[in-house]
Amino acid sequence: MIYTSISSPESSPQPTLFIPHGAGPCFFMQLSLREDLDPAAHLAAGEVLASLRDEGVLIVGNGMSFHNMRGYGDSRNTAPSEAFDDWLARAVAAETDRRHAALSDWTQAPHAYQCHPPGDEEHLIPLLVAAGAAREDRGYKINSEQVLKAQLSAFRFD
């Protein structure tokens, strides 16, 4: 399993992994995000990891489709989070070239900075690593719900 998270010398460690008791032998490798959070670079990192999927390695991009801490609980963010979530679902489900183009330019999505204010995009970028590793596999939504008046979704690539 490859697990993405962000860390830097200035940041405190964030909890990134939970292994349920009795889960059996599991081996994990954590991949830190680039400090510049460059979307294209993270898609490319996923492409480098893609061949590991052929060996049975599960690649997990842990993050959130909405991460505006000041926006949670505020109904003014419901419609914008839904619009961003709809865009993200379409981008993830697109064929590879269109998916990479859309995700590389995610800041142009509807309400992008309202859903991921500058500096909080590290919660979205792990999805790009997973999307890069997906090769031609299209993504799809596996869970979606409103949490504190914001739309949150999880995606999967088979």
C-alpha positions, -999 to +999 in steps of 0.1 A: +000+000+000+013+034-009-002+061+013+002+098+005+004+126+031+021+160+034+050+168+057+077+194+059+103+202+085+081+231+097+049+211+100+039+188+128+033+152+119-003+145+110-020+112+118-020+094+085-025+057+091-047+034+111-042-004+110-071-023+125-062-049+151-060-084+136-056-071+100-027-094+094+007-086+080+006-054+061+035-034+047+031+003+042+051+030+025+042+067+030+048+091+002+050+128+012+036+154-012+059+179-028+061+211-009+050+231-040+018+209-044+022+211-081-008+191-096+011+179-127+040+167-107+017+146-084-001+131-114+034+122-128+044+107-094+013+085-096+023+074-132+057+063-118+039+042-092+014+027-116+034-005-123+031-014-086-006-020-091+004-049-114+021-064-084-009-062-062+000-029-044-029-009-033-024+028-038-044+051-015-047+088-019-059+100+015-075+135+015-108+153+012-128+166-018-137+197+003-114+213+028-122+248+039-122+247+077-138+281+080-165+270+055-178+239+074-212+244+089-219+274+067-248+269+043-233+294+019-207+266+010-233+239+003-240+248-034-203+257-042-191+224-026-217+205-047-206+222-079-170+215-072-178+179-063-198+174-095-168+188-115-144+166-096-166+135-103-166+143-140-129+150-141-121+117-123-143+097-146-129+112-178-105+093-201-069+096-191-057+127-211-089+147-203-087+136-166-050+147-164-057+180-181-086+188-158-069+178-126-037+196-136-058+227-138-081+220-109-079+256-097-101+266-127-129+243-115-161+259-102-155+273-067-121+256-065-106+281-040-138+283-019-135+245-015-097+243-011-084+277-001-048+284-011-026+264+014-053+238+020-050+220-014-028+193+002-061+176+011-070+173-026-036+165-041-034+129-029-063+121-053-041+133-081-014+108-072-040+080-073-054+093-106-019+093-121-014+057-109-048+047-124-035+047-160-065+042-183-088+031-155-116+057-150-125+068-115-159+067-100-175+080-068-179+053-041-192+075-014-207+110-012-225+128+016-229+162+032-208+168+062-214+201+081-232+215+051-204+207+026-204+179+000-176+153+005-169+124-018-145+095-021-134+081-054-119+048-066-100+036-097-102-001-106 
